[in-house]
Amino acid sequence: MSQNPTACLLVIGNEVLSGRTQDANIKFIAVGLGEIGIPLREVRVIPDIPETIIATVNEARAKFDHVFTTGGIGPTHDDITSECVAAAFGVPWEPHPEAWARLDARYAPGEFNAARQRMATMPRGATLIDNEISTAPGFTIGNVHVMAGVPRIMQAMFRNLAPTLTGGPPIRMGAVHAKGLAEGRIADGLAAIQSRFPALDIGSYPYYRPDANGVALIAKGNDPDAIAAACAEITTLIASCGATPIQGEPLA
């Protein structure tokens, strides 16, 4: 999958690390990026500490083709992502004329206060990521895309951002699962299949259900024919263990 650009997601916020807030954005972003051929290679959860944000942004943007951030672009004192990204790029953090105009128009006279003005203050040179839910935009600078942490708003931003990104072949997936089958019984056979399909990511994921436990085997990659061939071998492997292969993932 070397022909695909790569991505890293930085989830920023003390509330996630404390356990108060459960992140709901990772799956949405991972699936959405896969559809446009930008595999998500890493996810990091970091605190609202300027030095950590700045260092992590700089490390990630040097390593990956795209860096996405969620969280920390609201109006309160702990919303420091935007100014930290400016520091990471070594550019001023200043009012963005278009973002300022949008937010000024959204609020009644006198309500576009200093706190809300923070949401229109961005690194110099940033381009906006539209947000039709609450108006306040995210932004892109270089290969870093800064989005809100609130899932509904983040999703709106991502949908507006995605068409502007250049990806590669879509990441496709095949799945076969079996009830009553333990991972230990298929480990060697699955490793052999992986060795025959080095361009695919093949994984084993046990599941636990009230009616029966089992394991789901997933093959992901760019080549539909290779995925189909790998899934056929996985099906044969499951059957050789005396279990019944079921195409697709198990129901939740």
VMD Tcl script that draws the C-alpha trace (Angstrom):
set ca {
  {0.00 0.00 0.00}
  {3.00 2.27 -0.50}
  {1.18 4.03 -3.33}
  {-1.20 5.57 -0.81}
  {-0.48 8.71 1.19}
  {-0.50 8.16 4.94}
  {-2.22 9.89 7.83}
  {-1.95 10.38 11.57}
  {-4.72 11.57 13.90}
  {-3.97 13.63 17.00}
  {-6.81 13.58 19.53}
  {-6.19 16.60 21.73}
  {-7.80 17.07 25.12}
  {-7.36 16.43 28.83}
  {-10.99 15.26 28.98}
  {-10.20 12.28 26.76}
  {-7.13 11.27 28.76}
  {-9.02 11.57 32.05}
  {-11.75 9.25 30.80}
  {-14.45 11.88 31.17}
  {-15.03 12.00 27.41}
  {-14.97 8.91 25.21}
  {-13.56 9.69 21.79}
  {-16.14 9.14 19.06}
  {-14.16 10.46 16.11}
  {-11.48 7.87 15.42}
  {-13.69 5.36 13.64}
  {-15.40 8.01 11.52}
  {-12.10 9.51 10.39}
  {-10.44 6.13 9.79}
  {-13.32 4.89 7.65}
  {-13.63 8.18 5.77}
  {-9.92 8.31 5.01}
  {-9.92 4.69 3.86}
  {-12.64 5.49 1.36}
  {-10.43 8.11 -0.29}
  {-7.27 6.00 -0.10}
  {-5.46 7.67 2.80}
  {-4.85 4.94 5.39}
  {-4.76 6.07 9.00}
  {-1.45 4.76 10.36}
  {-1.36 6.22 13.87}
  {-3.66 7.76 16.46}
  {-2.21 9.65 19.40}
  {-4.13 11.10 22.35}
  {-2.32 14.07 23.88}
  {-3.09 16.62 26.62}
  {-3.77 20.34 26.44}
  {-0.13 21.16 27.10}
  {1.44 23.59 24.61}
  {4.87 21.96 24.52}
  {3.33 18.53 23.88}
  {1.00 19.75 21.14}
  {3.73 21.70 19.35}
  {6.26 18.87 19.49}
  {3.75 16.22 18.44}
  {2.42 18.25 15.52}
  {5.95 18.83 14.24}
  {6.91 15.18 14.65}
  {3.76 13.90 12.94}
  {3.77 16.34 10.02}
  {7.34 15.34 9.20}
  {6.47 11.63 9.28}
  {3.05 11.48 7.59}
  {1.54 12.94 4.43}
  {-1.47 14.22 6.37}
  {-2.02 15.06 10.03}
  {-5.55 15.51 11.36}
  {-6.29 16.98 14.77}
  {-9.52 16.99 16.76}
  {-10.29 19.10 19.79}
  {-9.16 22.36 21.30}
  {-10.50 24.99 18.88}
  {-13.41 26.34 20.90}
  {-13.69 29.63 22.83}
  {-12.42 28.66 26.30}
  {-9.01 29.02 27.96}
  {-8.09 25.37 27.41}
  {-8.77 25.54 23.66}
  {-5.17 26.05 22.62}
  {-4.76 23.83 19.55}
  {-4.90 26.67 17.03}
  {-2.23 28.81 18.66}
  {-0.02 25.76 19.22}
  {-0.24 24.82 15.54}
  {0.81 28.38 14.69}
  {3.81 27.97 16.99}
  {4.64 24.60 15.41}
  {4.78 26.25 11.98}
  {6.58 29.32 13.29}
  {3.94 31.76 12.03}
  {1.84 34.40 13.80}
  {-1.48 33.48 15.39}
  {-3.76 36.22 14.14}
  {-7.36 37.03 13.15}
  {-8.36 35.28 9.93}
  {-10.36 37.85 7.94}
  {-12.87 35.43 6.44}
  {-13.41 33.44 9.63}
  {-13.78 36.70 11.55}
  {-16.41 37.97 9.14}
  {-18.39 34.74 9.28}
  {-18.53 34.66 13.07}
  {-19.18 38.38 13.39}
  {-22.19 37.95 11.11}
  {-23.46 34.92 13.07}
  {-23.75 36.65 16.45}
  {-25.99 39.50 17.49}
  {-24.29 42.89 17.92}
  {-22.02 42.82 20.94}
  {-22.04 39.00 21.26}
  {-18.95 38.35 19.17}
  {-16.86 38.74 22.30}
  {-13.18 38.08 22.98}
  {-13.78 34.41 23.76}
  {-15.59 33.81 20.47}
  {-12.98 35.81 18.61}
  {-10.49 33.06 19.53}
  {-12.37 30.78 17.13}
  {-11.57 33.19 14.29}
  {-7.90 33.50 15.21}
  {-5.64 31.12 13.30}
  {-2.10 30.60 12.02}
  {-1.16 33.02 9.27}
  {-1.68 31.34 5.88}
  {-4.37 28.92 7.06}
  {-7.20 27.98 4.70}
  {-10.64 27.36 6.18}
  {-12.49 24.07 6.61}
  {-16.18 24.93 6.41}
  {-18.57 24.07 9.23}
  {-22.25 24.52 8.46}
  {-23.29 23.26 11.90}
  {-21.94 26.05 14.11}
  {-20.19 28.34 11.58}
  {-16.82 28.39 13.38}
  {-14.44 26.82 10.84}
  {-11.53 24.48 11.17}
  {-8.44 25.11 9.08}
  {-5.59 23.58 7.11}
  {-2.01 24.76 7.16}
  {0.59 22.77 5.28}
  {-0.34 19.11 5.69}
  {-2.09 19.65 9.04}
  {-5.89 19.72 9.17}
  {-7.37 21.10 12.38}
  {-10.94 20.14 13.27}
  {-13.36 20.36 16.19}
  {-13.69 17.65 18.81}
  {-17.49 17.65 18.98}
  {-18.39 14.68 16.74}
  {-21.25 16.27 14.80}
  {-19.17 19.36 14.03}
  {-16.05 17.34 13.24}
  {-18.02 15.19 10.81}
  {-19.31 18.27 9.00}
  {-15.77 19.61 8.73}
  {-14.39 16.29 7.51}
  {-17.06 15.97 4.83}
  {-16.12 19.40 3.52}
  {-12.40 18.68 3.74}
  {-12.33 15.19 2.20}
  {-13.05 16.22 -1.43}
  {-10.01 18.53 -1.35}
  {-7.59 15.75 -0.39}
  {-5.63 13.72 -2.92}
  {-5.61 10.08 -1.92}
  {-4.76 6.81 -3.57}
  {-6.70 3.66 -4.42}
  {-9.49 3.11 -1.87}
  {-8.72 0.82 1.03}
  {-11.00 -2.20 0.66}
  {-11.80 -4.96 3.11}
  {-12.93 -8.57 3.11}
  {-14.12 -10.41 6.21}
  {-14.85 -13.98 7.23}
  {-15.82 -15.05 10.74}
  {-16.60 -18.23 12.61}
  {-18.41 -18.96 15.84}
  {-16.79 -21.21 18.40}
  {-13.33 -20.86 16.89}
  {-10.38 -19.73 19.04}
  {-7.52 -17.64 17.67}
  {-4.93 -20.13 18.83}
  {-6.22 -22.74 16.38}
  {-5.80 -20.58 13.30}
  {-2.70 -18.56 14.22}
  {-0.14 -20.57 12.23}
  {-2.37 -20.92 9.19}
  {-3.21 -17.23 9.22}
  {0.47 -16.28 9.42}
  {1.10 -18.42 6.35}
  {-1.70 -16.66 4.45}
  {-0.26 -13.28 5.43}
  {3.13 -14.33 4.06}
  {1.50 -15.18 0.71}
  {-0.25 -11.79 0.55}
  {2.36 -9.30 1.84}
  {0.57 -6.30 0.30}
  {-2.50 -6.93 2.47}
  {-3.07 -6.28 6.15}
  {-4.57 -9.46 7.57}
  {-5.83 -9.43 11.13}
  {-7.60 -11.65 13.63}
  {-10.23 -10.19 15.97}
  {-11.96 -12.31 18.59}
  {-15.52 -11.41 19.55}
  {-17.76 -12.29 22.44}
  {-21.53 -12.59 22.08}
  {-24.27 -13.95 24.36}
  {-25.02 -16.73 21.88}
  {-21.44 -17.67 20.97}
  {-17.87 -16.46 20.96}
  {-15.77 -16.53 17.84}
  {-13.17 -14.81 15.70}
  {-13.37 -12.47 12.72}
  {-10.57 -12.52 10.14}
  {-10.09 -9.36 8.09}
  {-8.07 -8.70 4.94}
  {-7.51 -5.07 3.91}
  {-5.72 -3.51 0.98}
  {-5.97 -1.90 -2.46}
  {-6.34 -4.99 -4.64}
  {-9.86 -6.50 -4.68}
  {-8.62 -9.66 -6.38}
  {-5.95 -10.23 -3.74}
  {-8.49 -9.61 -0.97}
  {-10.88 -12.13 -2.53}
  {-8.10 -14.71 -2.88}
  {-6.96 -14.20 0.71}
  {-10.53 -14.50 1.98}
  {-10.92 -17.75 0.02}
  {-7.84 -19.15 1.76}
  {-9.13 -17.91 5.12}
  {-12.44 -19.67 4.43}
  {-10.59 -22.91 3.72}
  {-8.51 -22.49 6.87}
  {-11.59 -22.04 9.04}
  {-13.26 -25.10 7.52}
  {-10.11 -27.17 8.10}
  {-10.43 -26.40 11.80}
  {-13.92 -27.89 11.85}
  {-15.73 -24.53 12.11}
  {-18.28 -23.04 9.73}
  {-16.97 -20.00 7.77}
  {-19.43 -17.10 7.60}
  {-18.79 -14.38 5.06}
  {-18.74 -10.84 6.43}
  {-18.25 -9.48 9.93}
  {-20.29 -10.70 12.90}
  {-23.35 -8.69 13.80}
  {-22.86 -6.30 16.68}
}
mol new
graphics top color blue
foreach p $ca { graphics top sphere $p radius 0.5 }
foreach p [lrange $ca 0 end-1] q [lrange $ca 1 end] { graphics top cylinder $p $q radius 0.2 }
display resetview
